[in-house]
């Protein structure tokens, strides 16, 4: 029983460590300039935009 709990704890720690590494990697890439991204061979990450097409609300309302 103690072995199963130990295995479960080790799995949880490994998952948490992997999650932290992925977050740190995303933050590092997010903070890089487009030139730096080009230098390391990484495409520029897509940045969320708040662009709304003209007439979108009208189109959506007409679908109702």
Backbone as a chain_set.jsonl record, in Angstrom:
{"seq": "XXXXXXXXXXXXXXXXXXXXXXXXXXXXXXXXXXXXXXXXXXXXXXXXXXXXXXXXXXXXXXXX", "coords": {"N": [[0.826, -1.19, 0.0], [1.939, 1.228, 0.76], [3.803, 1.5, -1.246], [2.234, 1.978, -3.523], [1.154, 4.476, -2.902], [3.463, 5.955, -2.832], [4.272, 5.754, -5.498], [2.168, 7.089, -6.713], [2.477, 9.665, -5.671], [4.968, 10.305, -6.761], [4.316, 10.358, -9.458], [2.535, 12.525, -9.502], [4.246, 14.607, -8.757], [6.028, 14.565, -10.922], [4.297, 15.248, -13.006], [3.56, 17.833, -12.224], [6.046, 19.118, -12.349], [6.614, 18.924, -15.096], [4.536, 20.484, -16.076], [5.198, 23.012, -15.007], [7.612, 23.488, -16.371], [6.703, 23.67, -19.01], [5.129, 25.965, -18.873], [7.084, 27.872, -18.205], [8.635, 27.777, -20.513], [6.792, 28.705, -22.441], [6.424, 31.311, -21.493], [8.984, 32.359, -21.847], [9.243, 32.298, -24.639], [7.137, 33.96, -25.319], [8.064, 36.426, -24.445], [10.074, 37.047, -26.206], [11.456, 38.882, -28.979], [10.342, 39.328, -32.416], [12.634, 39.102, -34.07], [14.442, 37.688, -32.45], [13.045, 35.294, -32.226], [13.162, 34.443, -34.876], [15.9, 34.0, -35.057], [16.284, 31.713, -33.476], [14.879, 29.92, -34.93], [12.173, 29.613, -34.631], [8.772, 29.945, -35.418], [6.918, 33.013, -35.404], [4.841, 33.371, -32.614], [1.282, 33.056, -32.617], [-0.584, 35.856, -31.957], [-3.241, 36.853, -29.891], [-5.965, 38.56, -31.304], [-8.204, 41.316, -31.283], [-9.991, 41.74, -33.329], [-12.931, 42.505, -34.962], [-15.039, 41.618, -37.468], [-16.669, 43.791, -39.754], [-20.108, 44.014, -39.595], [-20.476, 41.557, -38.414], [-22.027, 41.072, -36.084], [-24.555, 41.636, -37.082], [-24.789, 39.59, -38.997], [-24.732, 37.367, -37.3], [-27.032, 37.774, -35.773], [-28.965, 37.534, -37.754], [-28.886, 34.851, -38.221], [-30.255, 33.702, -36.209]], "CA": [[0.0, 0.0, 0.0], [2.83, 2.382, 0.804], [4.436, 1.583, -2.556], [1.279, 2.596, -4.443], [1.073, 5.892, -2.547], [4.73, 6.552, -3.241], [4.227, 5.852, -6.957], [1.193, 8.132, -7.034], [3.103, 10.95, -5.334], [6.02, 10.55, -7.741], [3.638, 10.72, -10.703], [2.015, 13.879, -9.333], [5.394, 15.53, -8.77], [6.533, 14.61, -12.297], [3.326, 16.005, -13.808], [3.668, 19.24, -11.83], [7.325, 19.617, -12.871], [6.456, 19.08, -16.546], [3.643, 21.626, -16.28], [5.971, 24.229, -14.723], [8.569, 23.683, -17.462], [5.994, 24.128, -20.214], [4.738, 27.352, -18.62], [8.296, 28.69, -18.284], [9.003, 27.85, -21.928], [5.855, 29.609, -23.122], [6.717, 32.69, -21.075], [10.237, 32.779, -22.479], [8.965, 32.555, -26.058], [6.247, 35.123, -25.398], [8.815, 37.648, -24.188], [11.081, 37.268, -27.245], [11.092, 39.72, -30.116], [10.276, 38.545, -33.656], [13.993, 38.819, -34.544], [14.992, 36.618, -31.624], [12.36, 34.059, -32.605], [13.734, 34.033, -36.158], [17.249, 33.504, -34.802], [16.252, 30.347, -32.938], [14.152, 29.069, -35.864], [10.804, 29.416, -34.163], [7.87, 30.905, -36.042], [6.34, 33.961, -34.459], [3.597, 32.819, -32.075], [0.092, 33.826, -32.961], [-1.02, 36.735, -30.875], [-4.687, 37.049, -29.979], [-6.386, 39.872, -31.783], [-9.581, 41.637, -30.943], [-10.561, 42.256, -34.558], [-14.29, 42.045, -35.245], [-15.385, 41.948, -38.838], [-17.817, 44.68, -39.885], [-21.338, 43.296, -39.915], [-20.512, 40.244, -37.784], [-23.18, 41.0, -35.195], [-25.738, 41.572, -37.946], [-24.841, 38.233, -39.55], [-25.08, 36.421, -36.242], [-28.435, 37.996, -35.412], [-29.824, 37.031, -38.812], [-28.879, 33.389, -38.157], [-31.178, 33.263, -35.165]], "C": [[0.873, 1.256, 0.0], [3.522, 2.582, -0.542], [3.534, 2.266, -3.571], [1.161, 4.096, -4.168], [2.338, 6.622, -2.984], [4.763, 6.753, -4.758], [3.292, 6.974, -7.396], [1.77, 9.517, -6.762], [4.188, 11.301, -6.348], [5.42, 10.973, -9.085], [3.114, 12.155, -10.638], [3.138, 14.914, -9.391], [5.939, 15.672, -10.187], [5.598, 15.424, -13.192], [3.422, 17.498, -13.494], [4.944, 19.863, -12.395], [7.234, 19.854, -14.376], [5.582, 20.281, -16.857], [4.399, 22.939, -16.07], [6.966, 24.521, -15.84], [7.881, 24.2, -18.716], [5.56, 25.584, -20.059], [5.955, 28.273, -18.768], [8.738, 28.841, -19.737], [8.101, 28.792, -22.705], [6.116, 31.06, -22.758], [7.97, 33.216, -21.749], [10.007, 33.114, -23.94], [8.09, 33.79, -26.217], [7.009, 36.435, -25.254], [9.873, 37.954, -25.245], [10.538, 38.162, -28.355], [11.013, 38.845, -31.366], [11.661, 38.201, -34.218], [14.641, 37.686, -33.746], [14.35, 35.278, -31.974], [12.904, 33.526, -33.93], [15.112, 33.413, -35.968], [17.257, 32.064, -34.288], [15.44, 29.405, -33.822], [12.733, 28.768, -35.458], [9.89, 30.409, -34.874], [7.277, 31.828, -34.988], [5.025, 33.401, -33.935], [2.414, 33.695, -32.462], [-0.351, 34.623, -31.744], [-2.533, 36.919, -30.994], [-5.015, 38.467, -30.433], [-7.834, 40.098, -31.409], [-10.265, 42.274, -32.146], [-11.949, 41.658, -34.752], [-14.657, 42.548, -36.623], [-16.64, 42.825, -38.848], [-19.021, 43.844, -40.299], [-21.453, 41.935, -39.259], [-21.742, 40.089, -36.902], [-24.461, 40.886, -36.009], [-25.89, 40.172, -38.521], [-25.275, 37.223, -38.496], [-26.548, 36.565, -35.831], [-29.366, 37.438, -36.493], [-29.868, 35.509, -38.834], [-29.866, 32.866, -37.143], [-32.446, 32.888, -35.772]], "O": [[0.567, 2.231, -0.687], [3.796, 3.716, -0.934], [4.008, 3.048, -4.394], [1.078, 4.893, -5.102], [2.285, 7.761, -3.446], [5.221, 7.787, -5.245], [3.59, 7.714, -8.334], [1.566, 10.44, -7.551], [4.316, 12.457, -6.749], [5.96, 11.847, -9.763], [3.236, 12.91, -11.603], [2.987, 15.971, -10.004], [6.277, 16.776, -10.612], [6.055, 16.196, -14.035], [3.372, 18.329, -14.4], [4.927, 21.001, -12.865], [7.72, 20.868, -14.877], [5.857, 21.019, -17.803], [4.259, 23.87, -16.863], [7.147, 25.679, -16.219], [8.414, 25.069, -19.406], [5.619, 26.352, -21.02], [5.861, 29.332, -19.388], [9.17, 29.92, -20.144], [8.571, 29.581, -23.524], [6.04, 31.942, -23.614], [8.022, 34.371, -22.172], [10.526, 34.117, -24.431], [8.282, 34.577, -27.144], [6.645, 37.439, -25.867], [10.506, 39.009, -25.193], [9.338, 38.194, -28.628], [11.555, 37.74, -31.38], [11.843, 37.123, -34.783], [15.313, 36.826, -34.316], [15.027, 34.251, -32.013], [13.088, 32.32, -34.095], [15.458, 32.431, -36.624], [18.146, 31.286, -34.634], [15.319, 28.22, -33.511], [12.153, 27.774, -35.894], [10.202, 31.599, -34.928], [7.153, 31.457, -33.82], [4.174, 32.995, -34.726], [2.538, 34.911, -32.611], [-0.469, 34.09, -30.641], [-3.045, 37.12, -32.095], [-4.404, 39.439, -29.986], [-8.595, 39.145, -31.24], [-11.026, 43.231, -32.001], [-12.117, 40.44, -34.708], [-14.593, 43.744, -36.907], [-17.556, 42.624, -38.05], [-18.949, 43.061, -41.245], [-22.42, 41.216, -39.507], [-22.427, 39.068, -36.972], [-25.356, 40.118, -35.655], [-26.992, 39.622, -38.535], [-26.085, 36.336, -38.766], [-27.22, 35.567, -35.571], [-30.44, 36.924, -36.177], [-30.792, 34.93, -39.405], [-30.273, 31.707, -37.21], [-33.372, 32.485, -35.067]]}, "num_chains": 1, "name": "protein.A"}
